Amino acid sequence: MLGAIIGDIVGSHFEFNNHRSKDFELLAEGCFATDDSIMTLAVAKAIMEATKSKEPTARGYDHNYHALLSDLTVKYMQKIGRKYPNCRFGGMFYR
């Protein structure tokens, strides 16, 4: 998870301006946490909370666990996402 967030921040200033070279400053001026970082944190929070409440079963699909995880994912995406309204959520996310 840390790698995903660091990668998101490092690549943030290339988001709409692809950079193919491996020669660039990792944490350059203008880098920022994007909607991907914020939603990664929200999903991680939902997984941790769902697992505390109900352990997923090792066998097959557990409807109750997945329903809880789904509800918590929406809850934390909204709760955490609202704290960072300017992290450049894309049009598809808003839809």
N, C-alpha and C positions, 0 to 999 in steps of 0.2 A: 504494500500500500504506500509506503514512504517513497518507493521508487516511482510509482505512478504519479504521485503528487509532485515530486521534484521534477520529473520529466515534463509534466504539464506546465509548471512554472518556467522551467528553462526554455521550453518551446513556445511560450506564450507570445513572445514578440515576433515569432515567425508564422503565427496562425494563418494569416492570409497572404503571406509573402514567403513561399517555400524557400528553404535554404538547404542545399544538398551537400555542401562542404562540411567536413568535420572540424573545421577551424572556426571556432566562435567562442565567445566568452560565456561560461555557463550561467552565471547570474548577472547578466548585463542590466544596465539601467533600463527601465521600462518593462521588466519582467513582473508578472503578477499572477496570482491564483485565479484560475478561470472557473467557469461553471462546472467543468469536469472535476476539478479538485473539490469544490464544495459538495457536489453530488456524491463523489466517492466517500467523503466523510459521512454524509447522511446515510448512505447505504450501509456503511460499516457500523454506524450507531444502531441502525435497525436490526442488523444481524446479531449484534451483541445483546440487544434488549430481547429479541425473540428467543435467543438461545438461553438467556437467563430464565425466561418464563416457561419455556417448554423445549426440552432437548429434541432435536430432530431424530427420527428413527433411522436405523441403519438399513432397514428394509423398505424399499419402495417409497411411494409418495405419501406423505403425511398431510392430509388436507388441513387439519387444524393448525399445524406449524406454519404451513405456507400461507394460509389465510392471515395469520397473525403477522408474519413477515411482510406480507403485502400491505397490510394496514399500517404497520410501523414505518415501512419505507416511504409511503405517502406522507405520513405525519412528519417524519424527520426531514424529508426533502422540502416540505413547506416551511417547517420551523427554522431549519438552518438556512435554507435558501433565502428566506425573507430578511435575514440579517445581512446578506451580501447582495443587494439588488443591482449593484453596478459591476458585477464580475463578468459581464458580457454574456448573459444567457442568450442563446441563439433563438431564431424565429421558430424553429421546430419545437424547442423546449416550451416556449410560450403557448404554442398551439396545443 
